[in-house]
Amino acid sequence: MSENKEKTLESLGEFGLIEHLTNSIEIKNGSTIKGVGDDAAVLDYKDKQTIVTTDLLLQGIHFDLVYTPIVHLGYKAVMVNLSDVYAMNATPKQITVSIGVSSKVSLPIVEQLYDGIKLACNKHNVDLIGGDTSTSLTGLTISITAIGEANKEDIVYRSGAKPNDLICVSGDLGAAYMGLQLLEREKRVHQGNTEIQPDLSGYDYILERQLKPEARKDVIEFLKTIGVKPTAMIDISDGLSSEIMHICKQSNTGCRIYENKIPIDHATSLFAEEINMNPTVAALNGGEDYELLFTISIEDYAKFNQETDIKIYTIGHITDESKGQYLVTNGDEEVELQAQGWNAVQ
């Protein structure tokens, strides 16, 4: 009788849950010597350098389960970590996943979360090699650590930008923030009148950019194909303004970003107009685009003249530190950049 009992988080227990969620995982990378199933994972990178990054996602702070599909949440939680590895010009190989769940969360919900995690791992050829589970009294908590590898000479830091370098971005900006504004708006409407269904039709692009972002593995592969190593690089998690200021601070430089060069999708502009917001503000300060922001030498610029579906946008240039960090507006005015991206400290 006990063998036919329906599985729940309580019946599985911590170790049973881990086995239940990870027993189908297949190792993909030769650097993974031992994954899930022992006291610790064992990795062997031989002559490679190891890149490690971690992110903590808290319910009510980083995500809202009212409008976030749980599968998408698992996928996104992995992507935000892989994006950091790619921003180092490295290749992610393994992740660990630790979660805190309350007694109100059912086993199917946790399974859906791991479905999203596994989907992201499979798409980027990454091994899930361990983690932890725990009871949470404050909602769902997800902590993921990503581990990557790179040759020493290939790693790109934030600190390598030089005056006259060109500032590039791998895709359009502001869409994820507009998607968040849409979801929050519909949540407020629904809470005010539960008989009204959320109206999300026609907003597919900005919703996908918020709920299911993609780490730009393709951009890193493209840069290697054309023989371009960025002089500095960072991923855009907190907004264009904050990220270029990080590069400038670490590189001891200034910059000029041109408003008319910032790539903004038509869907982003339309919704920004709908809620009476300047789309440039969303691009500068919204965050969660997970595009790559990088600098290249002028000499390397000619290498981008190749047939490709990948769009790289040149949005400005690096200056001497004494010239400061400014946005040149469409009216040809210089406005000092401010780090106004999302901040967890309230």
C-alpha positions as CSV (number, residue, x, y, z in Angstrom):
1,M,0.0,0.0,0.0
2,S,2.8,2.5,0.9
3,E,4.4,2.0,-2.5
4,N,1.2,3.3,-4.2
5,K,0.9,6.3,-1.9
6,E,0.8,9.6,-3.7
7,K,4.1,11.4,-3.5
8,T,4.3,14.7,-1.7
9,L,7.1,16.9,-0.4
10,E,6.4,15.6,3.1
11,S,6.4,12.0,2.1
12,L,9.6,12.3,0.1
13,G,11.7,14.3,2.7
14,E,14.8,16.3,1.8
15,F,16.9,13.5,0.4
16,G,14.0,11.8,-1.4
17,L,13.1,15.1,-3.0
18,I,16.6,15.6,-4.3
19,E,16.7,12.1,-5.7
20,H,13.2,12.5,-7.2
21,L,14.2,15.8,-9.0
22,T,17.7,14.7,-10.2
23,N,17.6,11.0,-10.9
24,S,17.1,11.6,-14.7
25,I,20.0,14.0,-15.1
26,E,22.7,13.0,-17.6
27,I,26.2,14.4,-17.5
28,K,27.1,16.3,-20.6
29,N,30.6,17.8,-19.9
30,G,33.9,16.0,-19.6
31,S,34.9,18.4,-16.8
32,T,32.1,16.9,-14.6
33,I,33.8,14.0,-12.9
34,K,31.0,13.6,-10.2
35,G,27.7,15.3,-10.1
36,V,24.7,14.8,-7.8
37,G,24.9,11.8,-5.4
38,D,27.9,12.4,-3.1
39,D,28.9,14.9,-0.5
40,A,30.2,17.2,-3.1
41,A,30.6,17.5,-6.9
42,V,34.0,16.8,-8.5
43,L,35.2,18.9,-11.4
44,D,38.4,18.8,-13.5
45,Y,39.2,21.8,-15.6
46,K,42.9,20.8,-16.3
47,D,44.5,23.9,-17.9
48,K,41.4,26.0,-17.9
49,Q,40.5,28.8,-15.5
50,T,37.3,28.5,-13.5
51,I,34.6,31.1,-13.4
52,V,32.0,31.1,-10.6
53,T,28.9,33.2,-10.1
54,T,25.8,33.0,-8.0
55,D,22.4,34.7,-7.8
56,L,19.7,34.6,-5.1
57,L,16.1,35.0,-6.1
58,L,13.5,35.8,-3.4
59,Q,9.7,35.6,-3.7
60,G,8.2,39.0,-3.4
61,I,11.5,40.7,-4.1
62,H,12.7,39.3,-7.4
63,F,9.6,37.5,-8.7
64,D,5.9,37.4,-8.1
65,L,4.1,34.0,-8.4
66,V,0.8,35.8,-9.1
67,Y,1.9,36.3,-12.7
68,T,5.2,34.3,-13.1
69,P,4.7,30.8,-14.6
70,I,6.8,28.5,-12.4
71,V,8.4,26.8,-15.4
72,H,9.5,30.2,-16.7
73,L,10.9,31.0,-13.2
74,G,13.1,28.0,-13.2
75,Y,14.3,28.8,-16.7
76,K,15.0,32.4,-15.9
77,A,16.8,31.6,-12.6
78,V,19.4,29.6,-14.6
79,M,19.6,32.2,-17.4
80,V,20.5,35.1,-15.1
81,N,23.5,33.1,-13.9
82,L,24.7,31.8,-17.3
83,S,24.5,35.4,-18.5
84,D,27.2,36.4,-15.9
85,V,29.4,33.6,-17.2
86,Y,29.1,34.7,-20.8
87,A,29.8,38.2,-19.7
88,M,33.3,37.0,-18.7
89,N,33.7,35.6,-22.3
90,A,33.6,32.1,-20.7
91,T,31.5,28.9,-21.2
92,P,29.2,27.7,-18.5
93,K,29.5,24.0,-17.7
94,Q,27.8,23.3,-14.4
95,I,25.2,24.7,-12.0
96,T,24.1,24.0,-8.4
97,V,20.6,24.7,-7.3
98,S,19.4,25.3,-3.8
99,I,15.8,26.0,-3.0
100,G,13.8,26.9,0.1
101,V,10.1,26.0,-0.1
102,S,7.2,26.4,2.3
103,S,4.8,23.7,3.4
104,K,2.2,25.3,1.2
105,V,4.1,24.4,-2.0
106,S,3.1,21.1,-3.7
107,L,5.4,18.6,-5.3
108,P,4.0,19.3,-8.8
109,I,5.0,23.0,-8.4
110,V,8.6,22.0,-7.4
111,E,8.7,19.6,-10.4
112,Q,7.6,22.4,-12.7
113,L,10.4,24.6,-11.3
114,Y,12.9,21.9,-12.1
115,D,11.4,21.4,-15.5
116,G,12.4,25.0,-16.3
117,I,15.8,24.5,-14.8
118,K,16.5,21.4,-16.8
119,L,15.2,23.0,-20.0
120,A,17.7,25.9,-19.6
121,C,20.5,23.4,-18.8
122,N,19.8,21.3,-21.9
123,K,19.7,24.4,-24.1
124,H,23.1,25.6,-22.9
125,N,24.7,22.1,-22.5
126,V,25.1,22.7,-18.7
127,D,25.2,20.0,-16.0
128,L,23.2,20.3,-12.8
129,I,25.6,18.8,-10.3
130,G,24.2,19.5,-6.8
131,G,22.6,21.9,-4.4
132,D,20.3,21.8,-1.4
133,T,16.7,22.0,-0.3
134,S,15.3,23.5,2.8
135,T,12.0,24.5,4.4
136,S,11.2,28.2,4.1
137,L,8.9,30.3,6.2
138,T,9.0,33.3,3.9
139,G,8.0,31.9,0.5
140,L,10.0,30.4,-2.3
141,T,13.8,31.0,-2.4
142,I,16.1,30.0,-5.3
143,S,19.9,30.2,-5.2
144,I,21.8,29.1,-8.2
145,T,25.6,29.0,-8.6
146,A,27.0,28.7,-12.2
147,I,30.5,27.4,-12.9
148,G,32.2,28.0,-16.2
149,E,35.6,27.6,-17.9
150,A,37.8,29.7,-20.2
151,N,41.4,30.0,-21.3
152,K,43.2,32.6,-19.3
153,E,43.9,34.7,-22.3
154,D,40.2,34.7,-23.3
155,I,38.6,36.1,-20.1
156,V,37.2,39.6,-20.4
157,Y,36.9,41.8,-17.3
158,R,35.1,45.1,-16.8
159,S,38.4,46.9,-16.4
160,G,39.8,46.8,-19.9
161,A,38.0,49.6,-21.7
162,K,40.2,52.3,-23.2
163,P,39.5,55.8,-24.6
164,N,38.2,55.7,-28.1
165,D,36.9,52.1,-27.7
166,L,33.4,51.7,-29.2
167,I,30.5,50.8,-26.9
168,C,28.3,48.0,-28.2
169,V,25.2,46.1,-27.1
170,S,23.9,42.8,-28.3
171,G,20.2,43.6,-28.5
172,D,17.4,45.9,-27.8
173,L,16.8,47.4,-24.3
174,G,13.9,48.3,-22.0
175,A,11.5,45.5,-23.1
176,A,11.9,43.4,-20.0
177,Y,11.1,46.4,-17.8
178,M,8.0,47.2,-19.9
179,G,6.9,43.6,-19.6
180,L,7.2,44.0,-15.8
181,Q,5.1,47.2,-15.9
182,L,2.4,45.4,-17.9
183,L,2.2,42.5,-15.5
184,E,2.1,44.8,-12.5
185,R,-0.7,46.8,-14.1
186,E,-2.8,43.8,-14.9
187,K,-2.2,42.4,-11.4
188,R,-3.6,45.6,-9.8
189,V,-6.6,45.6,-12.1
190,H,-7.3,41.9,-11.3
191,Q,-7.0,42.5,-7.5
192,G,-9.4,45.4,-7.7
193,N,-12.0,43.3,-9.6
194,T,-11.4,39.5,-9.7
195,E,-14.0,39.1,-12.4
196,I,-11.8,41.0,-14.9
197,Q,-9.4,38.8,-16.7
198,P,-5.8,40.2,-17.4
199,D,-5.5,41.6,-20.9
200,L,-2.1,40.5,-22.2
201,S,-2.9,40.0,-25.8
202,G,-0.6,41.8,-28.3
203,Y,2.2,42.1,-25.7
204,D,4.0,38.8,-26.4
205,Y,7.4,40.3,-27.0
206,I,7.8,42.4,-23.8
207,L,6.3,39.6,-21.8
208,E,8.7,37.1,-23.1
209,R,11.6,39.4,-22.4
210,Q,10.5,39.7,-18.8
211,L,9.4,36.1,-18.1
212,K,11.8,34.1,-20.3
213,P,15.0,36.0,-21.0
214,E,17.8,34.4,-23.0
215,A,21.5,34.4,-22.0
216,R,23.5,35.4,-25.1
217,K,25.6,32.3,-25.8
218,D,25.2,33.1,-29.5
219,V,26.9,36.4,-29.2
220,I,30.0,35.0,-27.5
221,E,30.2,32.3,-30.2
222,F,29.9,34.9,-32.9
223,L,32.6,37.1,-31.4
224,K,35.0,34.2,-31.3
225,T,34.1,33.3,-34.9
226,I,35.0,36.7,-36.2
227,G,38.1,37.0,-34.0
228,V,37.0,39.8,-31.7
229,K,37.8,39.8,-28.0
230,P,36.0,42.7,-26.2
231,T,38.2,45.0,-24.2
232,A,35.5,45.0,-21.4
233,M,32.2,43.4,-21.0
234,I,29.2,43.1,-18.6
235,D,25.6,41.8,-18.8
236,I,22.7,44.2,-18.5
237,S,20.8,43.2,-15.4
238,D,20.4,46.6,-13.7
239,G,20.0,48.9,-16.7
240,L,22.3,50.3,-19.4
241,S,23.2,53.4,-17.2
242,S,24.4,51.3,-14.2
243,E,26.3,48.8,-16.3
244,I,28.3,51.3,-18.4
245,M,29.1,53.1,-15.2
246,H,30.5,49.9,-13.8
247,I,32.7,49.5,-16.8
248,C,33.9,53.1,-16.6
249,K,34.6,52.8,-12.9
250,Q,36.6,49.6,-13.2
251,S,38.4,50.9,-16.3
252,N,39.0,54.5,-15.0
253,T,37.4,56.0,-18.1
254,G,34.4,58.2,-19.1
255,C,31.9,57.6,-21.8
256,R,29.4,59.1,-24.2
257,I,26.2,57.1,-25.0
258,Y,24.0,58.5,-27.8
259,E,20.2,58.3,-27.2
260,N,19.5,57.9,-30.9
261,K,21.8,54.9,-31.1
262,I,20.1,52.9,-28.2
263,P,18.2,50.0,-29.7
264,I,14.6,50.0,-28.5
265,D,12.0,47.6,-30.0
266,H,8.8,49.0,-31.5
267,A,6.7,47.0,-28.9
268,T,8.7,48.6,-26.1
269,S,8.1,52.1,-27.5
270,L,4.4,51.4,-27.9
271,F,3.8,50.3,-24.4
272,A,6.0,53.0,-23.0
273,E,3.8,55.5,-24.8
274,E,0.7,53.7,-23.4
275,I,1.8,54.3,-19.8
276,N,3.3,57.7,-20.5
277,M,7.0,56.7,-20.0
278,N,10.0,57.7,-22.1
279,P,11.3,54.4,-23.5
280,T,14.9,55.7,-23.1
281,V,14.3,55.8,-19.4
282,A,13.3,52.1,-19.5
283,A,16.4,51.2,-21.4
284,L,18.7,53.2,-19.1
285,N,17.3,52.2,-15.8
286,G,14.9,49.3,-16.2
287,G,17.2,46.3,-16.2
288,E,16.7,42.5,-16.7
289,D,17.4,42.7,-20.4
290,Y,20.4,40.3,-20.0
291,E,22.0,41.6,-23.2
292,L,25.8,41.9,-23.3
293,L,27.3,45.4,-23.1
294,F,30.9,45.4,-24.3
295,T,33.6,47.6,-25.7
296,I,35.8,46.9,-28.7
297,S,38.8,48.6,-30.3
298,I,38.1,50.7,-33.4
299,E,40.3,48.4,-35.4
300,D,38.0,45.4,-34.6
301,Y,34.9,47.2,-35.8
302,A,35.5,46.3,-39.4
303,K,35.2,42.6,-38.5
304,F,31.5,43.0,-37.8
305,N,30.8,43.4,-41.6
306,Q,29.8,39.8,-42.0
307,E,26.5,38.0,-42.9
308,T,24.9,37.1,-39.6
309,D,21.5,37.1,-37.9
310,I,23.1,38.5,-34.8
311,K,22.6,42.2,-34.4
312,I,25.3,44.2,-32.6
313,Y,24.6,47.9,-32.0
314,T,27.2,50.6,-31.5
315,I,25.8,53.1,-29.1
316,G,28.7,55.3,-28.0
317,H,32.4,55.4,-27.2
318,I,34.8,55.5,-24.3
319,T,36.5,58.8,-23.3
320,D,39.1,59.9,-20.8
321,E,38.0,59.7,-17.2
322,S,38.1,63.5,-16.9
323,K,35.3,63.9,-19.5
324,G,32.8,62.1,-17.2
325,Q,29.9,59.7,-18.1
326,Y,27.1,61.2,-20.2
327,L,24.1,60.5,-22.3
328,V,23.9,62.7,-25.5
329,T,20.2,63.3,-26.0
330,N,18.3,63.6,-29.3
331,G,18.4,67.3,-28.6
332,D,22.2,67.2,-28.6
333,E,22.3,67.9,-24.8
334,E,24.7,66.1,-22.5
335,V,23.0,64.6,-19.4
336,E,25.2,63.0,-16.7
337,L,24.4,59.3,-16.3
338,Q,23.0,58.1,-13.0
339,A,23.0,54.6,-11.6
340,Q,19.2,54.4,-11.1
341,G,18.8,50.7,-11.8
342,W,17.0,48.3,-9.4
343,N,18.5,48.2,-5.9
344,A,17.6,45.6,-3.3
345,V,18.4,47.9,-0.4
346,Q,15.2,49.8,0.4
